[in-house]
Amino acid sequence: MEIRQIGVDERETTTFPLQSYAFASSPWSDDELEKYRKRLRFFETVTCLIAEEEGEALAGVVSIPMRQNVRGQVHDMAGVSGVSSHPSARRRGLVRELLTRLLRQTRDEGSTVSALYPFRPSFYARFGYVGIPRTRTVRFTPEGLSELQRRELPGSVQRLRIKDGWEAYDGLQHRLLAERHGFAVFDETRSAEFREEQMWVAIARVGDEVVGGVRYKIDDYGGTLLGSNLFTTGPLGRALLLQFFARHVDQVAHIEVKLGADELPELWGTDMTVTTSAVIENPLHTAAMVRVLDVPGLAGSRVGAGGITVEIAGDELIGGVWELGADDGQLTVKSGGTPSATLTAAGFSALAYGALDPVEVVTRGLGDLDADAISRLGALFPRRLPYLFAQF
């Protein structure tokens, strides 16, 4: 068995059969293969490893180059995807070996963090990943926003084809990347595919400043306006987009958009009829999982106060003893010292991302912490809600 990295030109005959069998209807048609060929240009910058025997690919993993904000600092992120294997090669540890090598390689190439969407969370928990909140889907009737139709707001909304509004929309995403914890974006090569989608984009502006944006389509007259993530820089941008939605009152029956876990759509209007959901149903509907690949790479992140020395046990990427502190609200990291607490890679990642409180780290079996360590880690890593919207 040989493990090697392949280029995009080899994926049609190696990873495509594996991924199609694992994640799509099969056997695949010539039309589906042709669609895949046309999409390959959007994946030229990914890292793809395969395990093969006698020239046949038995398993494959992919890392998509991305950028992510973790506590106010933007890092290179490895977006792991396409983890698949041939049925006859399963239970042989091939995926484990591939994923271990991929994470090591992406860490060595500069990625501080990684994220993925699991087919089964417990499988990836063994690799140091921990779950973060799933994006919410909110469904409501436009009548609930009737109050907004009567308001004069200082701004405007422009409706464009996505290809025409992409520059403004992409610029908004990169602004939010710098501002919002957990936010992540693809590189230019991968994101170019979204510019070609058959969708509208609504861009909210106040003067020359873009303050909101949402991609959407309408499935039918009297049907549903289906939106992607509702991106805004604040309440005014959100109000402008919601006012735009309200003007579809006699055109669609419902509106659906996606939101971060910290949004409260039930407060958008007085007479709102709204359902907010975050369905977790493996393997189709899963929340993202994340992990840290490089502890010193987190230095400078916005944290609380105090400090503690911890041992991260059982992980070849970030295992060791680390002295963690805060200098004017920024994380400091030094190697060595006498540990006051023990964490798994998933436990440390949960704290770094703000997904779990130190008490929850203990109750989940992700660390051995006494009362003092719980208090100090809670002060250093205040709970935060990461917003990872990108699907991959």
CORLINBEL-V504433 format. One line per field, one symbol per residue. phi: phi as a letter, one per 30 degrees, with the letter a starting at -180 (. if undefined). psi: psi as a letter, one per 40 degrees, with the letter a starting at -180 (. if undefined). A space follows every 50 residues. Layout:
phi=???
psi=???
This chain:
phi=.bcbcccddcdeccddddddddbbdbddcdddddddeddeddbdcdcbcb cbbhicdcaabbbcdbbbdbhiccbdbcddaidabdedcdiciddedddd dddddddddjddbbbacddbedddddcidbdbeddcccbbcdedceeddc cccdlbbccbdeddcdedddddedddedccdidbbddddddddddcddbd bcccbbiccdcaaadabcdadicbdccdddcbcleddddddddddedcec cbdbbbbcbddcdbddcdadcdcbbcbbdcadcdcbddbbadcbdeddej ddbdbiaacbcccibddbdkcbccbbchicdcbbdjjcdcabbddddddd dddidbdeddedddicacbdddddddddddcedbcdcccdca
psi=hhhihiiddeddecddddddddeiiiiiidddddddddeddefdeihhii hihfehhdiiiihhhihihhfehhihhhhhifhiiideeieeeddddddd ddddddddeehdiiiihidhdddedeeeiiiiiiiihhhiiddeedddde ihigaihhhiidddeddddddddddddedhhehiiiidddedddeeigii hhhhihbehheiihiiihdihebhhhiahghieaddddddddddddeede didihhiiiieeigdeedidfhhihhighhgiedgiiiiiihehddeehe ihabiaiihihhifhedeiahhhhahhfehhihihiahieihiidddddd ddeediiddddddefeighaddddddddddgihihighdhh.
